[in-house]
Amino acid sequence: MKGLFLVIAVLLYSTFSTAQDLQEPAYPEFSEYKKWGYHLGLMTYEATKNVNPTGPYVLDHEAQNGFSVGFTKLLRAEYSVSYKIGIYYQSTPVYKTTLLLRNEDAFFQPQRRDLYRVSRFNFHVPLLIQFKKQLDTRLYFNIESGLMLALIQPGSADSLVLTPVTSLEDKRVVFGIRAENITQSWILPNLIISLGIYYMTEPALYQLNFIYQNSLIRYYEGKYVVDNLAVSERSESDTTLSGDYIGISFNIHLRKKNR
């Protein structure tokens, strides 16, 4: 919800600024660089959350790191209010969790902690509005807000664990986890708020921004079950993964060649 308010504030400010900005470019030096640029992003996603867990085993889910590469296009770059679009190839988490069985619940001693992790790559499309202000000769502050459209195909991922419980011959499925994108649409909208700086040099224009993403639709919903153990009773929980993340974005726009 805080992300939504920030986005609305930026859009309102940009709307009121646009009328004056249309009269003449505030920063004509930006037109000396190519509209298309190269993009690299690094982010840390919010971890999967348990919903109404029951039983002695309550899984601790971990946050996943991700990255994105792609291209970005800056429209009306020479104006204080600009627009950004692009296409990114981005890693998105499905789940990351660990399970440590108690010694009395399985045959092998001692038990070890096992990691179960799934992530996928998807295309993401930014649709952003940008406001910038010059701070120094080569330095500009910028703030961006808008939508990030995640193109995630409907589907699911799961993991199962088969292990001896009371003897080597007594093998049972003791753990299962599943996560599913239950939406019928491939397009999952996210709100973006981002701020940082531009640094202008002779060969290229560099942009470094901090980003917060707030998903409007949950990326994945799922469930885990820990059962068939020697002593402990059944444990289970529904799970959700929002798609929210914090990260950094680095963009480079090369200078146009002199004709």
Backbone as CSV, one residue per row, in Angstrom:
resi,resn,N_x,N_y,N_z,CA_x,CA_y,CA_z,C_x,C_y,C_z
1,MET,0.823,-1.199,0.000,0.000,0.000,0.000,0.864,1.259,0.000
2,LYS,1.964,1.263,0.776,2.868,2.411,0.773,3.432,2.648,-0.618
3,GLY,3.743,1.554,-1.324,4.263,1.676,-2.676,3.263,2.345,-3.593
4,LEU,1.977,2.026,-3.425,0.935,2.627,-4.255,0.861,4.124,-4.025
5,PHE,0.921,4.560,-2.772,0.874,5.991,-2.474,2.071,6.727,-3.078
6,LEU,3.246,6.117,-3.013,4.433,6.739,-3.593,4.290,6.887,-5.097
7,VAL,3.762,5.848,-5.750,3.564,5.903,-7.196,2.599,7.016,-7.558
8,ILE,1.470,7.115,-6.836,0.484,8.153,-7.121,1.091,9.541,-6.936
9,ALA,1.890,9.719,-5.888,2.522,11.016,-5.637,3.446,11.417,-6.779
10,VAL,4.248,10.465,-7.256,5.164,10.754,-8.359,4.399,11.095,-9.626
11,LEU,3.336,10.334,-9.915,2.562,10.577,-11.130,1.873,11.934,-11.085
12,LEU,1.331,12.314,-9.929,0.690,13.616,-9.810,1.696,14.744,-9.992
13,TYR,2.858,14.607,-9.371,3.891,15.632,-9.507,4.328,15.755,-10.959
14,SER,4.505,14.622,-11.606,4.954,14.625,-12.991,3.907,15.252,-13.900
15,THR,2.618,15.008,-13.609,1.545,15.577,-14.421,1.553,17.094,-14.352
16,PHE,1.704,17.649,-13.154,1.723,19.098,-12.998,2.991,19.720,-13.579
17,SER,4.063,18.940,-13.646,5.331,19.459,-14.163,5.381,19.435,-15.680
18,THR,4.556,18.581,-16.301,4.675,18.349,-17.732,4.326,19.576,-18.553
19,ALA,3.303,20.348,-18.139,2.852,21.490,-18.929,3.979,22.491,-19.156
20,GLN,4.681,22.847,-18.099,5.807,23.768,-18.228,6.967,23.114,-18.964
21,ASP,7.149,21.838,-18.736,8.267,21.113,-19.330,8.141,21.025,-20.840
22,LEU,6.909,21.033,-21.375,6.699,20.898,-22.812,7.169,22.125,-23.582
23,GLN,7.318,23.258,-22.917,7.681,24.485,-23.603,9.064,24.383,-24.238
24,GLU,10.033,23.866,-23.510,11.370,23.686,-24.052,12.119,22.653,-23.222
25,PRO,13.055,21.935,-23.840,13.812,20.909,-23.105,14.629,21.531,-21.982
26,ALA,14.551,20.929,-20.810,15.323,21.420,-19.672,16.774,20.976,-19.751
27,TYR,17.013,19.812,-20.374,18.359,19.240,-20.412,18.671,18.740,-21.821
28,PRO,18.944,19.656,-22.755,19.219,19.253,-24.138,20.443,18.358,-24.272
29,GLU,21.333,18.367,-23.278,22.535,17.529,-23.342,22.192,16.037,-23.339
30,PHE,21.016,15.674,-22.840,20.615,14.258,-22.842,20.361,13.743,-24.256
31,SER,20.025,14.639,-25.175,19.757,14.219,-26.552,21.030,13.812,-27.289
32,GLU,22.196,14.041,-26.681,23.456,13.631,-27.302,23.736,12.139,-27.118
33,TYR,22.877,11.462,-26.340,23.072,10.033,-26.080,21.952,9.222,-26.726
34,LYS,22.235,7.984,-27.015,21.262,7.107,-27.665,20.069,6.846,-26.747
35,LYS,18.887,6.745,-27.375,17.683,6.474,-26.595,17.719,5.079,-25.985
36,TRP,18.220,4.116,-26.752,18.305,2.743,-26.259,19.571,2.560,-25.428
37,GLY,19.428,1.894,-24.306,20.572,1.626,-23.447,20.592,0.189,-22.972
38,TYR,21.663,-0.164,-22.294,21.847,-1.515,-21.756,21.485,-1.519,-20.269
39,HIS,20.887,-2.616,-19.828,20.376,-2.696,-18.452,20.943,-3.901,-17.713
40,LEU,21.282,-3.695,-16.439,21.632,-4.771,-15.521,20.989,-4.468,-14.171
41,GLY,20.291,-5.446,-13.615,19.633,-5.259,-12.327,19.947,-6.390,-11.366
42,LEU,20.020,-6.063,-10.093,20.208,-7.046,-9.024,19.130,-6.800,-7.976
43,MET,18.496,-7.874,-7.489,17.414,-7.702,-6.532,17.355,-8.852,-5.530
44,THR,16.701,-8.573,-4.412,16.421,-9.586,-3.398,14.916,-9.634,-3.181
45,TYR,14.332,-10.786,-3.487,12.886,-10.954,-3.377,12.470,-11.269,-1.940
46,GLU,11.277,-10.861,-1.596,10.698,-11.234,-0.311,10.503,-12.746,-0.258
47,ALA,10.767,-13.352,0.881,10.677,-14.806,1.017,9.225,-15.275,0.999
48,THR,9.046,-16.545,0.654,7.739,-17.185,0.746,7.223,-17.101,2.186
49,LYS,5.919,-16.927,2.333,5.309,-16.840,3.657,4.402,-18.041,3.911
50,ASN,4.412,-18.528,5.148,3.488,-19.582,5.562,2.133,-18.975,5.916
51,VAL,1.070,-19.720,5.613,-0.293,-19.303,5.938,-0.946,-20.406,6.771
52,ASN,-1.197,-20.125,8.036,-1.843,-21.072,8.958,-1.101,-22.409,9.050
53,PRO,0.176,-22.401,9.421,0.912,-23.669,9.552,0.420,-24.483,10.749
54,THR,0.479,-25.809,10.619,0.123,-26.712,11.705,1.193,-27.788,11.833
55,GLY,1.331,-28.359,13.028,2.282,-29.435,13.246,3.615,-28.946,13.766
56,PRO,4.496,-29.883,14.126,5.788,-29.526,14.730,6.803,-28.937,13.757
57,TYR,6.647,-29.204,12.458,7.595,-28.674,11.469,6.995,-27.438,10.800
58,VAL,7.573,-26.290,11.084,7.192,-25.035,10.426,8.406,-24.558,9.645
59,LEU,8.316,-24.581,8.328,9.481,-24.306,7.492,9.874,-22.836,7.540
60,ASP,11.187,-22.604,7.544,11.734,-21.255,7.427,12.140,-21.032,5.977
61,HIS,11.377,-20.206,5.281,11.678,-19.912,3.883,12.706,-18.784,3.805
62,GLU,13.507,-18.807,2.759,14.585,-17.832,2.611,14.321,-16.901,1.429
63,ALA,14.798,-15.672,1.561,14.727,-14.731,0.445,15.664,-15.186,-0.667
64,GLN,15.249,-14.957,-1.911,16.078,-15.325,-3.061,16.623,-14.080,-3.738
65,ASN,17.882,-14.159,-4.134,18.469,-13.110,-4.953,18.181,-13.385,-6.421
66,GLY,18.051,-12.325,-7.192,17.815,-12.464,-8.621,18.565,-11.400,-9.395
67,PHE,18.490,-11.490,-10.712,19.128,-10.482,-11.559,18.339,-10.341,-12.850
68,SER,18.574,-9.244,-13.537,17.932,-8.993,-14.827,18.935,-8.367,-15.779
69,VAL,18.803,-8.707,-17.042,19.595,-8.094,-18.109,18.639,-7.730,-19.238
70,GLY,18.988,-6.702,-19.994,18.110,-6.347,-21.091,18.432,-4.989,-21.670
71,PHE,17.396,-4.395,-22.244,17.530,-3.110,-22.921,16.453,-2.160,-22.406
72,THR,16.806,-0.884,-22.345,15.869,0.128,-21.892,15.885,1.300,-22.872
73,LYS,14.739,1.930,-23.045,14.630,3.063,-23.968,14.072,4.262,-23.214
74,LEU,14.789,5.384,-23.306,14.391,6.611,-22.626,13.779,7.563,-23.649
75,LEU,12.503,7.890,-23.479,11.775,8.780,-24.381,11.706,10.181,-23.781
76,ARG,11.849,11.199,-24.631,11.880,12.597,-24.171,12.990,12.793,-23.150
77,ALA,14.149,12.223,-23.423,15.245,12.234,-22.450,15.699,13.643,-22.096
78,GLU,15.577,14.589,-23.020,16.071,15.940,-22.781,15.124,16.782,-21.914
79,TYR,13.953,16.242,-21.591,12.989,16.955,-20.753,13.106,16.493,-19.302
80,SER,12.650,17.341,-18.392,12.706,16.957,-16.978,11.745,15.818,-16.666
81,VAL,10.660,15.714,-17.421,9.739,14.581,-17.306,9.909,13.699,-18.534
82,SER,10.359,12.488,-18.324,10.637,11.552,-19.415,9.879,10.251,-19.178
83,TYR,9.993,9.356,-20.163,9.323,8.057,-20.072,10.320,6.952,-20.395
84,LYS,10.177,5.846,-19.708,11.095,4.728,-19.913,10.313,3.455,-20.211
85,ILE,10.734,2.746,-21.246,10.210,1.428,-21.568,11.405,0.502,-21.774
86,GLY,11.154,-0.776,-21.988,12.263,-1.695,-22.212,11.807,-3.134,-22.204
87,ILE,12.765,-4.017,-22.201,12.521,-5.447,-22.094,13.665,-6.066,-21.298
88,TYR,13.332,-6.766,-20.216,14.334,-7.391,-19.353,14.114,-8.900,-19.318
89,TYR,15.201,-9.630,-19.241,15.159,-11.074,-18.998,15.572,-11.268,-17.549
90,GLN,14.636,-11.712,-16.713,14.817,-11.609,-15.266,14.547,-12.932,-14.568
91,SER,15.371,-13.243,-13.581,15.134,-14.429,-12.756,14.089,-14.102,-11.697
92,THR,13.129,-15.009,-11.520,12.087,-14.841,-10.518,12.007,-16.103,-9.663
93,PRO,11.846,-15.965,-8.356,11.826,-17.136,-7.477,10.492,-17.860,-7.536
94,VAL,10.523,-19.149,-7.241,9.312,-19.946,-7.032,9.235,-20.343,-5.559
95,TYR,10.292,-20.941,-5.039,10.420,-21.152,-3.602,11.868,-21.453,-3.262
96,LYS,12.227,-21.185,-2.006,13.531,-21.535,-1.456,13.333,-21.804,0.030
97,THR,13.520,-23.053,0.432,13.277,-23.425,1.817,14.205,-24.553,2.234
98,THR,14.342,-24.754,3.519,15.184,-25.829,4.046,14.367,-26.705,4.988
99,LEU,14.779,-27.969,5.096,14.123,-28.916,5.996,15.183,-29.720,6.734
100,LEU,15.068,-29.762,8.050,15.934,-30.583,8.894,15.049,-31.505,9.719
101,LEU,15.067,-32.803,9.376,14.274,-33.768,10.126,14.910,-34.035,11.486
102,ARG,14.088,-34.295,12.460,14.592,-34.650,13.780,15.144,-36.075,13.741
103,ASN,16.138,-36.329,14.559,16.796,-37.640,14.546,15.831,-38.791,14.804
104,GLU,14.840,-38.571,15.647,13.906,-39.651,15.970,12.887,-39.914,14.861
105,ASP,12.861,-39.041,13.833,11.843,-39.176,12.795,12.321,-39.920,11.559
106,ALA,13.606,-40.219,11.444,14.120,-40.881,10.246,15.250,-41.830,10.629
107,PHE,15.637,-42.693,9.679,16.573,-43.781,9.959,18.011,-43.293,10.083
108,PHE,18.455,-42.463,9.118,19.856,-42.042,9.109,20.135,-41.025,10.219
109,GLN,21.287,-41.174,10.877,21.685,-40.306,11.982,23.109,-39.784,11.729
110,PRO,23.412,-38.528,12.008,22.403,-37.504,12.289,21.782,-36.998,10.989
111,GLN,20.669,-36.324,11.095,20.020,-35.759,9.915,20.756,-34.497,9.460
112,ARG,20.697,-34.224,8.183,21.310,-33.008,7.644,20.223,-32.088,7.102
113,ARG,20.530,-30.814,7.099,19.594,-29.815,6.579,19.690,-29.780,5.055
114,ASP,18.559,-29.966,4.381,18.518,-29.978,2.919,17.839,-28.717,2.406
115,LEU,18.359,-28.222,1.285,17.838,-27.005,0.659,17.023,-27.372,-0.571
116,TYR,15.852,-26.748,-0.714,14.989,-26.951,-1.879,14.725,-25.580,-2.488
117,ARG,15.182,-25.412,-3.724,15.116,-24.088,-4.356,14.737,-24.228,-5.820
118,VAL,13.811,-23.385,-6.251,13.411,-23.331,-7.655,13.264,-21.866,-8.046
119,SER,13.831,-21.492,-9.173,13.623,-20.167,-9.755,13.506,-20.315,-11.263
120,ARG,12.919,-19.322,-11.903,12.711,-19.367,-13.348,13.072,-18.019,-13.955
121,PHE,13.235,-18.028,-15.263,13.521,-16.795,-15.992,12.298,-16.402,-16.811
122,ASN,11.967,-15.115,-16.738,10.815,-14.581,-17.455,11.166,-13.212,-18.013
123,PHE,10.375,-12.774,-18.981,10.537,-11.427,-19.517,9.714,-10.440,-18.680
124,HIS,10.298,-9.255,-18.481,9.632,-8.186,-17.740,9.686,-6.914,-18.586
125,VAL,8.604,-6.145,-18.560,8.488,-4.934,-19.377,8.227,-3.733,-18.467
126,PRO,9.176,-2.787,-18.359,8.947,-1.580,-17.560,8.175,-0.529,-18.353
127,LEU,7.218,0.112,-17.690,6.469,1.247,-18.243,6.507,2.343,-17.179
128,LEU,7.505,3.221,-17.282,7.796,4.143,-16.188,7.766,5.597,-16.642
129,ILE,7.426,6.459,-15.714,7.566,7.896,-15.913,8.698,8.376,-15.011
130,GLN,9.502,9.311,-15.528,10.720,9.726,-14.830,10.763,11.245,-14.686
131,PHE,11.147,11.690,-13.504,11.425,13.101,-13.263,12.885,13.245,-12.866
132,LYS,13.567,14.224,-13.441,14.983,14.423,-13.100,15.282,15.896,-12.835
133,LYS,16.324,16.105,-12.033,16.745,17.436,-11.625,18.258,17.469,-11.582
134,GLN,18.858,18.489,-12.186,20.314,18.597,-12.209,20.839,18.996,-10.835
135,LEU,21.882,18.272,-10.389,22.532,18.548,-9.112,23.875,19.234,-9.283
136,ASP,24.593,18.877,-10.348,25.913,19.416,-10.627,26.121,19.373,-12.135
137,THR,27.320,19.732,-12.575,27.581,19.813,-14.011,27.276,18.505,-14.726
138,ARG,27.671,17.395,-14.144,27.482,16.093,-14.781,26.543,15.172,-14.003
139,LEU,25.948,15.679,-12.941,25.188,14.826,-12.031,23.722,15.249,-11.990
140,TYR,22.824,14.262,-12.088,21.386,14.514,-12.115,20.676,13.523,-11.189
141,PHE,19.785,14.050,-10.377,18.912,13.189,-9.572,17.723,12.760,-10.420
142,ASN,17.250,11.525,-10.230,16.046,11.083,-10.937,15.198,10.209,-10.027
143,ILE,13.895,10.284,-10.244,12.948,9.400,-9.569,11.994,8.849,-10.620
144,GLU,11.756,7.558,-10.567,10.919,6.875,-11.554,9.797,6.129,-10.847
145,SER,8.661,6.034,-11.532,7.555,5.267,-10.987,6.662,4.800,-12.125
146,GLY,5.897,3.755,-11.861,5.012,3.213,-12.881,4.802,1.730,-12.686
147,LEU,4.713,1.017,-13.803,4.415,-0.412,-13.782,5.580,-1.230,-14.311
148,MET,5.743,-2.410,-13.736,6.615,-3.440,-14.289,5.721,-4.642,-14.578
149,LEU,5.612,-5.002,-15.847,4.764,-6.124,-16.245,5.608,-7.388,-16.301
150,ALA,5.320,-8.338,-15.420,6.027,-9.621,-15.399,5.256,-10.619,-16.259
151,LEU,5.930,-11.173,-17.260,5.291,-12.126,-18.171,5.613,-13.534,-17.685
152,ILE,4.768,-14.054,-16.807,5.001,-15.343,-16.154,3.951,-16.346,-16.617
153,GLN,4.399,-17.409,-17.238,3.497,-18.431,-17.754,2.826,-19.182,-16.607
154,PRO,1.493,-19.408,-16.668,0.832,-20.226,-15.651,1.456,-21.615,-15.582
155,GLY,1.634,-22.122,-14.383,2.249,-23.434,-14.207,2.650,-23.638,-12.766
156,SER,3.349,-24.731,-12.500,3.703,-25.072,-11.127,5.068,-25.733,-11.074
157,ALA,5.602,-25.829,-9.867,6.859,-26.539,-9.598,6.705,-27.242,-8.263
158,ASP,7.365,-28.396,-8.128,7.250,-29.123,-6.868,8.502,-29.940,-6.605
159,SER,8.663,-30.334,-5.346,9.755,-31.205,-4.908,9.193,-32.238,-3.944
160,LEU,9.709,-33.481,-4.041,9.332,-34.565,-3.139,10.589,-35.188,-2.543
161,VAL,10.499,-35.651,-1.297,11.632,-36.278,-0.620,11.229,-37.682,-0.183
162,LEU,11.994,-38.677,-0.645,11.810,-40.078,-0.268,12.998,-40.501,0.587
163,THR,12.747,-41.010,1.791,13.854,-41.355,2.687,13.487,-42.549,3.561
164,PRO,14.465,-43.372,3.973,14.192,-44.450,4.930,13.753,-43.866,6.276
165,VAL,12.736,-44.478,6.880,12.193,-43.958,8.133,12.548,-44.851,9.319
166,THR,12.114,-46.111,9.293,12.424,-47.018,10.408,13.520,-48.009,10.059
167,SER,13.781,-48.208,8.756,14.838,-49.109,8.289,15.201,-48.718,6.872
168,LEU,16.258,-49.325,6.336,16.661,-49.010,4.962,15.584,-49.390,3.965
169,GLU,14.805,-50.417,4.278,13.772,-50.876,3.357,12.484,-50.055,3.480
170,ASP,12.325,-49.383,4.581,11.086,-48.633,4.835,11.215,-47.207,4.293
171,LYS,11.117,-47.087,2.969,11.260,-45.777,2.329,9.882,-45.131,2.154
172,ARG,9.798,-43.894,2.569,8.525,-43.175,2.496,8.747,-41.760,1.948
173,VAL,7.705,-41.229,1.333,7.705,-39.815,0.962,7.369,-39.021,2.220
174,VAL,8.350,-38.281,2.718,8.171,-37.577,3.991,7.985,-36.068,3.818
175,PHE,8.270,-35.560,2.629,8.168,-34.116,2.426,7.777,-33.817,0.990
176,GLY,6.895,-32.851,0.843,6.515,-32.368,-0.474,6.205,-30.885,-0.415
177,ILE,6.635,-30.163,-1.427,6.330,-28.735,-1.527,5.945,-28.437,-2.963
178,ARG,4.955,-27.563,-3.130,4.457,-27.227,-4.455,4.091,-25.746,-4.483
179,ALA,4.412,-25.094,-5.576,4.038,-23.694,-5.783,3.473,-23.551,-7.183
180,GLU,2.426,-22.744,-7.317,1.728,-22.640,-8.597,1.338,-21.196,-8.877
181,ASN,1.526,-20.792,-10.121,1.001,-19.517,-10.592,-0.426,-19.773,-11.059
182,ILE,-1.397,-19.355,-10.258,-2.783,-19.737,-10.501,-3.531,-18.753,-11.391
183,THR,-2.905,-17.652,-11.794,-3.588,-16.680,-12.640,-3.723,-17.211,-14.061
184,GLN,-4.793,-16.811,-14.729,-5.021,-17.234,-16.103,-4.257,-16.359,-17.097
185,SER,-3.891,-15.169,-16.658,-3.152,-14.252,-17.524,-1.652,-14.435,-17.345
186,TRP,-0.910,-14.236,-18.429,0.554,-14.290,-18.359,1.133,-12.997,-17.799
187,ILE,0.328,-11.944,-17.705,0.834,-10.624,-17.348,0.492,-10.321,-15.894
188,LEU,1.533,-10.199,-15.058,1.349,-9.861,-13.651,1.876,-8.445,-13.420
189,PRO,1.008,-7.477,-13.077,1.447,-6.092,-12.902,2.076,-5.854,-11.533
190,ASN,3.093,-5.006,-11.529,3.786,-4.626,-10.297,3.991,-3.118,-10.287
191,LEU,3.882,-2.514,-9.107,4.187,-1.098,-8.945,5.675,-0.925,-8.667
192,ILE,6.250,0.106,-9.285,7.681,0.386,-9.144,7.880,1.802,-8.615
193,ILE,8.759,1.952,-7.644,9.268,3.255,-7.232,10.783,3.150,-7.202
194,SER,11.453,4.102,-7.846,12.902,4.002,-8.025,13.513,5.395,-7.974
195,LEU,14.653,5.525,-7.312,15.347,6.808,-7.303,16.848,6.586,-7.327
196,GLY,17.535,7.553,-7.935,18.981,7.429,-8.053,19.568,8.603,-8.800
197,ILE,20.670,8.355,-9.500,21.395,9.434,-10.161,21.769,9.052,-11.591
198,TYR,21.901,10.064,-12.428,22.572,9.974,-13.725,23.942,10.623,-13.592
199,TYR,24.929,10.012,-14.229,26.253,10.623,-14.306,26.658,10.675,-15.772
200,MET,26.929,11.874,-16.249,27.182,12.111,-17.667,28.684,12.177,-17.935
201,THR,29.158,11.368,-18.885,30.557,11.387,-19.307,30.616,11.533,-20.818
202,GLU,31.816,11.693,-21.337,31.978,11.853,-22.782,31.519,10.609,-23.550
203,PRO,31.932,9.398,-23.153,31.531,8.222,-23.936,30.130,7.717,-23.647
204,ALA,29.589,7.952,-22.424,28.316,7.323,-22.078,27.615,8.067,-20.943
205,LEU,26.312,7.800,-20.845,25.472,8.304,-19.766,25.148,7.129,-18.845
206,TYR,25.480,7.260,-17.561,25.292,6.159,-16.611,24.148,6.493,-15.654
207,GLN,23.347,5.497,-15.360,22.259,5.649,-14.393,22.342,4.542,-13.345
208,LEU,22.316,4.919,-12.074,22.307,3.959,-10.969,21.138,4.301,-10.056
209,ASN,20.196,3.362,-9.917,18.987,3.597,-9.131,18.734,2.479,-8.125
210,PHE,18.127,2.852,-7.014,17.590,1.881,-6.063,16.113,1.671,-6.382
211,ILE,15.639,0.426,-6.287,14.293,0.074,-6.736,13.536,-0.659,-5.635
212,TYR,12.250,-0.335,-5.525,11.330,-1.138,-4.722,10.174,-1.552,-5.614
213,GLN,9.881,-2.854,-5.647,8.754,-3.376,-6.420,7.703,-3.929,-5.470
214,ASN,6.445,-3.547,-5.730,5.305,-4.046,-4.962,4.342,-4.725,-5.930
215,SER,4.178,-6.032,-5.783,3.347,-6.786,-6.721,1.867,-6.578,-6.413
216,LEU,1.067,-6.413,-7.464,-0.376,-6.262,-7.311,-1.077,-7.615,-7.268
217,ILE,-0.460,-8.634,-7.857,-0.988,-9.999,-7.852,0.128,-10.921,-7.376
218,ARG,-0.180,-11.799,-6.443,0.831,-12.726,-5.938,1.381,-13.597,-7.062
219,TYR,2.694,-13.784,-7.064,3.324,-14.595,-8.107,2.952,-16.070,-7.979
220,TYR,3.046,-16.602,-6.748,2.808,-18.040,-6.558,2.051,-18.293,-5.255
221,GLU,1.208,-19.312,-5.295,0.567,-19.861,-4.107,0.847,-21.353,-4.074
222,GLY,0.941,-21.921,-2.876,1.281,-23.336,-2.821,1.022,-23.947,-1.466
223,LYS,1.744,-25.046,-1.203,1.558,-25.788,0.034,2.762,-26.683,0.266
224,TYR,3.065,-26.937,1.538,4.051,-27.970,1.867,3.451,-28.930,2.886
225,VAL,3.943,-30.170,2.863,3.495,-31.207,3.796,4.715,-31.981,4.279
226,VAL,4.822,-32.192,5.590,5.823,-33.076,6.195,5.044,-34.173,6.922
227,ASP,5.191,-35.428,6.466,4.328,-36.495,6.977,5.044,-37.847,6.869
228,ASN,4.393,-38.891,7.351,4.898,-40.275,7.289,6.189,-40.465,8.080
229,LEU,6.367,-39.704,9.144,7.580,-39.806,9.952,7.418,-40.854,11.053
230,ALA,8.542,-41.225,11.643,8.520,-42.279,12.659,7.789,-41.846,13.925
231,VAL,7.937,-40.582,14.320,7.358,-40.122,15.581,6.423,-38.933,15.383
232,SER,6.905,-37.878,14.754,6.154,-36.624,14.681,4.903,-36.759,13.829
233,GLU,3.895,-35.994,14.220,2.649,-35.989,13.461,2.792,-35.135,12.209
234,ARG,1.764,-35.137,11.392,1.753,-34.422,10.119,1.870,-32.912,10.334
235,SER,2.697,-32.291,9.514,2.827,-30.830,9.492,2.490,-30.334,8.093
236,GLU,1.813,-29.206,8.004,1.478,-28.659,6.692,1.170,-27.173,6.802
237,SER,1.219,-26.518,5.654,0.893,-25.097,5.600,0.672,-24.686,4.156
238,ASP,-0.262,-23.778,3.944,-0.346,-23.091,2.661,0.779,-22.059,2.600
239,THR,1.173,-21.684,1.386,2.261,-20.721,1.210,1.902,-19.698,0.142
240,THR,2.497,-18.525,0.244,2.337,-17.490,-0.774,3.685,-16.823,-1.040
241,LEU,3.887,-16.425,-2.281,5.075,-15.655,-2.675,4.597,-14.413,-3.405
242,SER,4.911,-13.244,-2.861,4.327,-11.999,-3.364,4.928,-11.534,-4.682
243,GLY,6.250,-11.619,-4.816,6.935,-10.998,-5.946,7.543,-9.652,-5.602
244,ASP,7.352,-9.182,-4.361,7.966,-7.918,-3.926,9.487,-8.070,-3.852
245,TYR,10.201,-6.981,-4.175,11.656,-7.023,-4.016,12.221,-5.627,-3.837
246,ILE,13.455,-5.581,-3.335,14.263,-4.371,-3.352,15.514,-4.686,-4.170
247,GLY,16.051,-3.673,-4.859,17.216,-3.953,-5.692,17.864,-2.689,-6.212
248,ILE,18.813,-2.884,-7.101,19.487,-1.781,-7.773,19.431,-2.012,-9.276
249,SER,19.450,-0.920,-10.023,19.408,-0.976,-11.481,20.533,-0.115,-12.044
250,PHE,21.244,-0.674,-13.013,22.356,0.039,-13.647,22.107,0.067,-15.149
251,ASN,22.056,1.280,-15.725,21.795,1.456,-17.153,22.885,2.309,-17.792
252,ILE,23.204,1.987,-19.032,24.220,2.719,-19.788,23.641,3.116,-21.142
253,HIS,23.717,4.403,-21.462,23.345,4.915,-22.782,24.606,5.484,-23.441
254,LEU,24.999,4.925,-24.558,26.199,5.377,-25.252,25.936,6.695,-25.975
255,ARG,26.997,7.474,-26.144,26.876,8.734,-26.867,26.672,8.457,-28.354
256,LYS,25.866,9.289,-28.991,25.651,9.154,-30.425,26.937,9.473,-31.181
257,LYS,27.141,8.789,-32.282,28.316,9.049,-33.107,28.133,10.352,-33.870
258,ASN,29.220,11.112,-33.984,29.170,12.352,-34.752,29.039,12.049,-36.230
259,ARG,28.120,12.730,-36.860,27.911,12.514,-38.295,28.793,13.463,-39.113
